[in-house]
Amino acid sequence: MLLKNYFINENTILLTGIHGHHGQLQTLVIETGKTFRVNNTAEQILNNSLKKMGTTLRGALDHAKANLGNMNMCPIKMNSQVGLYLFPSKSPKRPDCVWFSLIHVKGAKGLGKNKTKVLLSHGHSIIVDCTIASFKTKLHRAFKLRKMIAENEHCPITFYLEPKSDKIIRESEQKDLNMLNDDQKDISSGQNEN
């Protein structure tokens, strides 16, 4: 399914750049119960979603840097009232950057030298091109931003509970992401993992 517009919400698990049939950059969105493409870049989706909340991507990045210090690949606050924070897997300027929703990240493990398997809510997982140390640093920054903003705004930290699922997502270098069910590929047996 291809959508014209999309607004990030608490069901958003991740979004990443993907090339359409004619080579145009689109965004693949994984939500708790569905997967679809959006005919906008991830940056456009982030900016449009943040505008609905009274800021812009630039404003969200400036806000994060004011709290965390000047750094690259900053996490951003989308909506602190529902615990919605996102962080990038790599430079957001790269089309293959994956933006993760903090409330949907359940863990991570290193796979070889420069690959990390990220465990997500609803049984999803994705393999990204970065070391486990780099991923954990980005995850820690997002948790730190959430904690700082919760303290500044005197609002509680939101936790998300979800039912069990068996969906697996794999990333191949700037190619399409394939959503696989356990009946198609048994990751737990280690088959076809990088």
Order of alpha helices (4+ residues) and beta strands (2+ residues): beta-beta-beta-beta-alpha-alpha-beta-beta-beta-beta-beta-beta-alpha-beta-beta
